[in-house]
Amino acid sequence: MEWLIASWQRSEGRLFHHAFVFEFEGKMNPGKVRSAWNTLAQHHHILRSTFVPSHVKGSTSYYPVIVSYKHQDPEWLEQSLEANAADELSALKQLLSNAMISLPSIAKVPTRLTYVHGTLQDYFIINLHHFAYDAWSLRLIMNDFRMILNDQSPQFGNNLSGFLFRSEQSETRSEIQRRYWQGLFRNRVSGKLFPHLNRPSCDESSNDNGQIMLRCFVFEDVIHSLESKERRAQELGLPLHLLLLASWGIVQQRYSTSRNAETADGDVVFGLWHSGRLEESEPPSGLDIPNLAVPTVNILPVRVEYHKDSENLVAAAAKNLRLQLQQRSSVIEQSRWVDVVRWIAETQDASHPRLCNVFVNLLKPPHRLEHPLSYSFPSSGSYVSFKAIKFPYSPSSRVKIESSLLRPRYDITEVVQPDLLVDIFLNPANDTIGISFECEHTLVGEDHAKDFVADWATMLDSALR
């Protein structure tokens, strides 16, 4: 949560607010939906929570803390689509765009449901700050919403305070984390940040308010034959996802120095999203981590090392990466980024307080839940159902955030620099792999993004020959 909040603050509120669109099967009673929405928020504390700055008395160091309101319902809006049925999706896309600009305030609860009246069916848009969900917990929450709409009890856990207590630091946990991170970075070779490659004109790089433009480049289905590549990776004794990460790391290193430079021994660091759902050997009583509908994700650095004399450069880097990640227990996975930076700085002369400015999220298909995302209803009668509508993601540089809510600056904000966000996603349905890049316009242009994709795919192919 802390890294996400810091990245949101550093981006002046532009990052990590999202909106999701869902479609009901037919017309609905908005009163029933609103009642279910409020019931859902009463069950899942995170939906009626926000974050506020806190500090130790007498100190100027600030950190975010989560505050849950007992009797505060999340925001509710109603709108109607002024279009015929054929144009409803276009009108809905415009509402989604508006929802990404005019955001619910973190001064209250940054969660909102917008009920949309359509012609033949109704829709709803949910605004969420990323501190309140991750990809796993969102599925659980939406399943519980469906259950409540059908007059059944929610299935999934809501113990937010239990999870936060589980993640609290102690001297023992802190020492375990310190030893791991200092050991991993004791012989760090390089410390280069990813450079600004694009040189747009002033008119191209900012909007009417002078804000730096955000760009998102999405490349779906760029690597084909996912299933056969997974089999080949198994023959090499490696999971495919490690080869994908190692391939990206080598591409990142080459663009951080000189693309045409001869490959030499070295390393590269990027932040990697961790699920945070590893079970502890003695989990707190009643805390069912796999079925807990709270965000457990954490972002931590990985170090990709490579050696020019390796017969298979990517596979060798992936093996090193596997060993590194295998050593990450549930305690390590809950390390605080600000602590990691401090511990690493103690082992070397760190001229820059930021470890990296590239962060990678590898999106794999969800595994089966202990309780499947399904529900049973009487054979007679009707039930409420809805499904997600996928629109192309387009970040907005025109978000409206009260400037006072972006202060004071948290300590972690000073050591987080989310310049380039990379998503790698597997699509078994199409038997393909895709990748996307989100960044400021001055960092990467479309031609650069296309070059990244081509080089990344080439690196993977070379590893799987």
URHUBEL-V758540 format. One record per residue. N is the residue number from 1. RES is the residue in one letter. SS is DSSP state (@ for helix, = for strand, . for the rest). OMEGA is omega as a letter, one per 40 degrees, with the letter a starting at -180 (999 if undefined). D_FIRST is the distance of its C-alpha to the first C-alpha in Angstrom with 1 decimal. Layout:
[[N	RES	SS	OMEGA	D_FIRST] [N	RES	SS	OMEGA	D_FIRST]]
This chain:
[[1	M	.	a	0.0] [2	E	@	i	3.8] [3	W	@	a	5.6] [4	L	@	i	5.3] [5	I	@	i	6.2] [6	A	@	i	8.7] [7	S	@	i	10.1] [8	W	@	a	10.7] [9	Q	@	a	12.4] [10	R	@	i	14.3] [11	S	.	a	15.6] [12	E	.	i	16.9] [13	G	.	a	15.0] [14	R	.	a	16.3] [15	L	.	i	13.5] [16	F	.	i	11.0] [17	H	=	a	13.1] [18	H	=	i	15.0] [19	A	=	a	18.0] [20	F	=	a	19.7] [21	V	=	i	23.4] [22	F	=	a	25.3] [23	E	=	i	29.0] [24	F	=	i	30.9] [25	E	.	a	34.1] [26	G	.	i	36.4] [27	K	.	a	36.5] [28	M	.	i	34.6] [29	N	.	a	34.9] [30	P	@	i	32.2] [31	G	@	i	32.7] [32	K	@	i	31.9] [33	V	@	i	28.7] [34	R	@	i	27.5] [35	S	@	i	28.3] [36	A	@	i	26.4] [37	W	@	i	23.4] [38	N	@	i	23.5] [39	T	@	i	24.2] [40	L	@	a	21.1] [41	A	@	i	18.9] [42	Q	@	i	20.8] [43	H	@	a	20.1] [44	H	.	a	16.4] [45	H	@	a	14.9] [46	I	@	a	11.6] [47	L	@	i	14.2] [48	R	@	a	15.5] [49	S	=	i	12.5] [50	T	=	i	11.3] [51	F	=	a	9.8] [52	V	=	i	12.5] [53	P	=	i	13.5] [54	S	=	i	15.0] [55	H	.	i	17.2] [56	V	.	a	19.8] [57	K	.	a	23.2] [58	G	.	a	25.2] [59	S	.	i	22.4] [60	T	.	i	21.3] [61	S	.	a	17.9] [62	Y	.	i	15.0] [63	Y	=	a	11.4] [64	P	=	i	9.1] [65	V	=	a	9.7] [66	I	=	i	9.3] [67	V	=	i	12.9] [68	S	=	i	14.5] [69	Y	.	a	18.0] [70	K	.	a	20.8] [71	H	.	i	23.0] [72	Q	.	i	21.3] [73	D	.	i	21.8] [74	P	.	a	19.6] [75	E	=	i	21.6] [76	W	=	i	24.5] [77	L	=	i	26.8] [78	E	=	i	29.9] [79	Q	=	i	31.6] [80	S	=	i	34.5] [81	L	.	i	35.1] [82	E	.	a	38.3] [83	A	.	i	39.4] [84	N	.	a	41.5] [85	A	@	a	40.1] [86	A	@	a	40.5] [87	D	@	a	38.3] [88	E	@	a	35.6] [89	L	@	i	33.0] [90	S	@	i	33.6] [91	A	@	i	33.3] [92	L	@	i	30.1] [93	K	@	i	28.7] [94	Q	@	i	29.6] [95	L	@	i	27.8] [96	L	@	i	24.6] [97	S	@	i	25.0] [98	N	@	a	25.6] [99	A	@	i	22.5] [100	M	.	i	20.4] [101	I	.	i	22.2] [102	S	.	a	22.5] [103	L	.	i	19.0] [104	P	.	a	18.3] [105	S	.	i	17.5] [106	I	.	i	14.4] [107	A	.	i	17.2] [108	K	.	i	17.7] [109	V	.	a	15.6] [110	P	.	i	14.3] [111	T	=	a	15.7] [112	R	=	i	19.2] [113	L	=	i	21.9] [114	T	=	i	24.8] [115	Y	=	a	27.9] [116	V	=	i	30.2] [117	H	=	i	33.9] [118	G	.	a	35.5] [119	T	.	a	39.2] [120	L	.	i	39.3] [121	Q	.	a	35.8] [122	D	.	a	32.7] [123	Y	=	i	29.2] [124	F	=	i	25.8] [125	I	=	i	22.9] [126	I	=	i	19.4] [127	N	=	i	17.0] [128	L	=	i	13.3] [129	H	=	a	10.4] [130	H	@	i	8.0] [131	F	@	a	5.1] [132	A	@	a	8.0] [133	Y	.	i	9.0] [134	D	.	a	9.5] [135	A	@	a	13.2] [136	W	@	a	14.2] [137	S	@	i	13.0] [138	L	@	i	14.5] [139	R	@	a	17.8] [140	L	@	a	17.9] [141	I	@	a	17.3] [142	M	@	i	20.0] [143	N	@	i	22.3] [144	D	@	i	22.1] [145	F	@	i	22.9] [146	R	@	i	25.9] [147	M	@	a	27.0] [148	I	@	i	27.0] [149	L	@	i	28.9] [150	N	.	i	31.5] [151	D	.	i	31.8] [152	Q	.	a	30.2] [153	S	.	i	27.6] [154	P	.	a	24.0] [155	Q	.	a	23.5] [156	F	.	a	20.0] [157	G	=	a	18.1] [158	N	.	a	16.1] [159	N	.	i	15.4] [160	L	@	a	12.0] [161	S	@	i	13.4] [162	G	@	i	14.8] [163	F	@	i	11.7] [164	L	@	i	10.1] [165	F	@	i	13.6] [166	R	@	a	13.8] [167	S	@	a	11.1] [168	E	.	a	12.8] [169	Q	.	i	14.7] [170	S	.	a	18.5] [171	E	@	a	21.2] [172	T	@	i	21.8] [173	R	@	a	18.3] [174	S	@	a	18.0] [175	E	@	i	21.5] [176	I	@	a	20.8] [177	Q	@	a	17.9] [178	R	@	a	20.0] [179	R	@	a	23.0] [180	Y	@	a	21.2] [181	W	@	i	19.8] [182	Q	@	i	23.0] [183	G	@	a	25.1] [184	L	@	a	23.4] [185	F	.	a	23.9] [186	R	.	a	27.1] [187	N	.	a	29.3] [188	R	.	a	27.1] [189	V	.	a	29.6] [190	S	.	i	28.0] [191	G	.	a	25.4] [192	K	.	i	25.9] [193	L	.	i	23.4] [194	F	.	a	24.1] [195	P	.	i	26.8] [196	H	.	a	27.4] [197	L	.	a	30.0] [198	N	.	i	30.8] [199	R	.	a	33.2] [200	P	.	i	33.4] [201	S	.	i	35.6] [202	C	@	a	34.3] [203	D	@	a	35.0] [204	E	@	a	33.0] [205	S	@	a	29.9] [206	S	=	i	29.1] [207	N	.	a	29.5] [208	D	.	a	31.8] [209	N	.	i	29.5] [210	G	.	i	29.3] [211	Q	.	i	25.6] [212	I	=	a	25.0] [213	M	.	i	25.0] [214	L	=	i	22.3] [215	R	=	i	23.8] [216	C	=	i	22.9] [217	F	=	a	25.3] [218	V	=	i	25.3] [219	F	=	i	27.7] [220	E	=	i	28.1] [221	D	=	a	30.5] [222	V	=	i	31.2] [223	I	=	a	31.7] [224	H	=	i	34.0] [225	S	.	i	35.2] [226	L	@	a	31.8] [227	E	@	a	33.6] [228	S	@	i	36.2] [229	K	@	i	33.7] [230	E	@	i	31.8] [231	R	@	a	35.2] [232	R	@	i	36.1] [233	A	@	i	32.8] [234	Q	@	i	33.7] [235	E	@	i	37.1] [236	L	.	a	35.6] [237	G	.	a	33.7] [238	L	.	i	30.2] [239	P	.	a	27.6] [240	L	@	a	27.6] [241	H	@	i	23.9] [242	L	@	i	24.4] [243	L	@	i	27.4] [244	L	@	a	25.4] [245	L	@	i	22.8] [246	A	@	i	25.7] [247	S	@	i	27.6] [248	W	@	a	24.9] [249	G	@	a	24.5] [250	I	@	i	28.3] [251	V	@	i	28.4] [252	Q	@	a	25.7] [253	Q	@	a	27.8] [254	R	@	i	31.0] [255	Y	@	i	29.8] [256	S	@	i	28.3] [257	T	.	i	31.8] [258	S	.	a	34.6] [259	R	.	a	34.6] [260	N	.	a	38.2] [261	A	.	i	38.0] [262	E	.	i	39.3] [263	T	.	i	36.6] [264	A	.	i	36.5] [265	D	.	i	34.7] [266	G	=	i	31.3] [267	D	=	i	27.5] [268	V	=	a	24.6] [269	V	=	i	20.9] [270	F	=	i	18.0] [271	G	=	a	14.3] [272	L	=	i	13.9] [273	W	=	i	11.4] [274	H	=	a	11.6] [275	S	.	a	11.6] [276	G	.	a	10.7] [277	R	.	i	13.6] [278	L	.	i	16.3] [279	E	.	i	18.4] [280	E	.	a	19.3] [281	S	.	i	23.0] [282	E	.	a	23.0] [283	P	.	i	20.2] [284	P	.	a	19.9] [285	S	.	i	22.5] [286	G	.	a	21.7] [287	L	.	a	18.2] [288	D	.	a	18.8] [289	I	@	a	15.8] [290	P	@	a	17.4] [291	N	@	a	18.0] [292	L	=	a	15.0] [293	A	.	i	13.9] [294	V	.	a	10.2] [295	P	.	i	7.3] [296	T	.	a	7.6] [297	V	.	i	7.1] [298	N	=	a	6.7] [299	I	=	a	8.8] [300	L	=	a	11.8] [301	P	=	i	15.3] [302	V	=	a	18.4] [303	R	=	i	21.9] [304	V	=	i	24.5] [305	E	=	a	28.0] [306	Y	=	a	31.1] [307	H	.	a	34.8] [308	K	.	a	37.6] [309	D	.	a	40.0] [310	S	.	i	38.0] [311	E	.	i	40.0] [312	N	.	a	36.8] [313	L	@	a	34.4] [314	V	@	a	31.5] [315	A	@	i	32.1] [316	A	@	i	32.4] [317	A	@	a	29.0] [318	A	@	i	27.5] [319	K	@	i	29.1] [320	N	@	i	27.7] [321	L	@	i	24.2] [322	R	@	i	24.8] [323	L	@	i	25.8] [324	Q	@	a	22.7] [325	L	@	i	20.3] [326	Q	@	a	22.5] [327	Q	.	a	22.1] [328	R	.	i	18.3] [329	S	.	i	18.2] [330	S	@	i	15.4] [331	V	@	i	15.4] [332	I	@	a	15.2] [333	E	@	i	12.4] [334	Q	.	i	10.1] [335	S	.	i	11.4] [336	R	.	a	9.7] [337	W	@	a	10.6] [338	V	@	i	12.6] [339	D	@	a	14.5] [340	V	@	i	15.3] [341	V	@	a	16.8] [342	R	@	a	18.8] [343	W	@	i	20.1] [344	I	@	i	21.3] [345	A	@	i	22.9] [346	E	.	a	24.9] [347	T	.	a	26.6] [348	Q	.	i	27.8] [349	D	.	a	28.8] [350	A	.	a	25.7] [351	S	.	a	26.9] [352	H	.	a	23.7] [353	P	.	a	20.4] [354	R	.	a	18.4] [355	L	.	a	18.5] [356	C	.	i	18.4] [357	N	.	i	17.9] [358	V	=	a	17.8] [359	F	=	a	14.9] [360	V	=	i	16.1] [361	N	=	i	14.9] [362	L	=	a	17.7] [363	L	=	i	18.1] [364	K	.	i	20.5] [365	P	.	a	22.2] [366	P	.	i	20.7] [367	H	.	i	22.7] [368	R	.	i	24.6] [369	L	.	i	22.9] [370	E	.	i	24.6] [371	H	.	a	25.2] [372	P	.	i	26.0] [373	L	.	i	24.8] [374	S	.	a	28.2] [375	Y	.	a	30.2] [376	S	.	a	33.8] [377	F	.	i	36.0] [378	P	.	a	39.7] [379	S	.	i	42.0] [380	S	.	i	43.5] [381	G	.	a	41.8] [382	S	.	i	39.0] [383	Y	.	a	35.2] [384	V	.	i	32.4] [385	S	.	i	30.7] [386	F	=	i	28.5] [387	K	=	i	27.1] [388	A	=	i	24.7] [389	I	=	a	26.4] [390	K	.	i	25.2] [391	F	.	i	25.7] [392	P	.	a	25.2] [393	Y	.	i	22.0] [394	S	.	a	22.8] [395	P	.	a	20.4] [396	S	.	i	21.8] [397	S	.	a	22.5] [398	R	.	a	23.9] [399	V	.	a	20.9] [400	K	.	a	21.8] [401	I	.	i	19.4] [402	E	.	a	20.9] [403	S	@	a	21.0] [404	S	@	a	20.8] [405	L	@	i	17.2] [406	L	@	i	16.2] [407	R	.	e	17.6] [408	P	.	i	17.5] [409	R	.	i	15.7] [410	Y	.	i	13.0] [411	D	@	a	14.2] [412	I	@	i	11.5] [413	T	@	a	12.6] [414	E	@	a	15.9] [415	V	@	i	15.2] [416	V	.	a	13.1] [417	Q	.	a	15.5] [418	P	.	a	14.6] [419	D	.	a	18.3] [420	L	=	i	18.8] [421	L	=	a	16.5] [422	V	=	i	18.4] [423	D	=	i	18.3] [424	I	=	a	20.9] [425	F	=	i	21.8] [426	L	=	a	24.5] [427	N	=	a	26.9] [428	P	.	a	29.2] [429	A	.	i	31.0] [430	N	.	a	32.3] [431	D	.	a	32.4] [432	T	=	i	30.5] [433	I	=	i	27.5] [434	G	=	i	26.0] [435	I	=	i	23.8] [436	S	=	i	22.3] [437	F	=	i	21.5] [438	E	=	a	19.7] [439	C	=	i	20.5] [440	E	=	a	22.5] [441	H	.	a	26.1] [442	T	.	a	27.4] [443	L	.	a	25.6] [444	V	.	i	26.9] [445	G	.	a	29.7] [446	E	@	a	30.6] [447	D	@	i	33.2] [448	H	@	a	30.8] [449	A	@	i	28.4] [450	K	@	i	31.5] [451	D	@	i	32.5] [452	F	@	a	29.1] [453	V	@	a	29.5] [454	A	@	a	33.1] [455	D	@	i	32.5] [456	W	@	i	29.5] [457	A	@	i	31.7] [458	T	@	i	34.6] [459	M	@	i	32.8] [460	L	@	a	31.8] [461	D	@	a	35.4] [462	S	@	i	36.8] [463	A	@	a	34.8] [464	L	@	i	36.0] [465	R	.	999	39.7]]
